[in-house]
Amino acid sequence: MVAPVSITSANNFMLIVKREWFQPFILFVKYSLTGTIVTLGELYLLYFLVDISKWFYLPASALSFGLGLLASFFLRKLWVFKNDDWHDTFKQFGWYSFILVINVCFNIALMFWLVDFLELDYLLAQFFSGILLGILSFLFNKTVTFHLVAKTATNLPKALEELKHKT
């Protein structure tokens, strides 16, 4: 029999979750969750367009991919990184899309290396490649796309003014 969770243990868990050192893990979980949700949505939309609406699979794939890109960008911008500054959204979307293109190129190279040279099964190779590129894109999007880009020169005078008032 499983013992019920006490209020004290629930409070202790929340204290751990709120600790600053735990926040990058929470961000990564949210980042991964949005990727999973968007991927499932893309697959469902692709299935709906091809099998139910009788679209040709190539335009259906392009549409589902494009909508998935927009959904993942805005979910990650607003929910994961809590970046509600709309001034730099186009620049952020450019960086986000650039990282996606780089990931596709690295994925192809990594798959070739893992499958042809290390003789890994292609599904296992894709799994490892996906994990590595997911971590790298998370780190880049966290530090550049949704952090540094939002603090561009347009926000710099305001940030310098706030810094003067703190000293």
Secondary structure by P-SEA (a helix, b strand, c coil): ccccccaaaaaaaaaaaacccaaaaaaaaaaaaaaaaaaaaaaaaaaaacccccccaaaaaaaaaaaaaaaaaaaaaccccccccccaaaaaaaaaaaaaaaaaaaaaaaaaaacccccccaaaaaaaaaaaaaaaaaaaaaccccccccccccaaaaaaaaaaaac
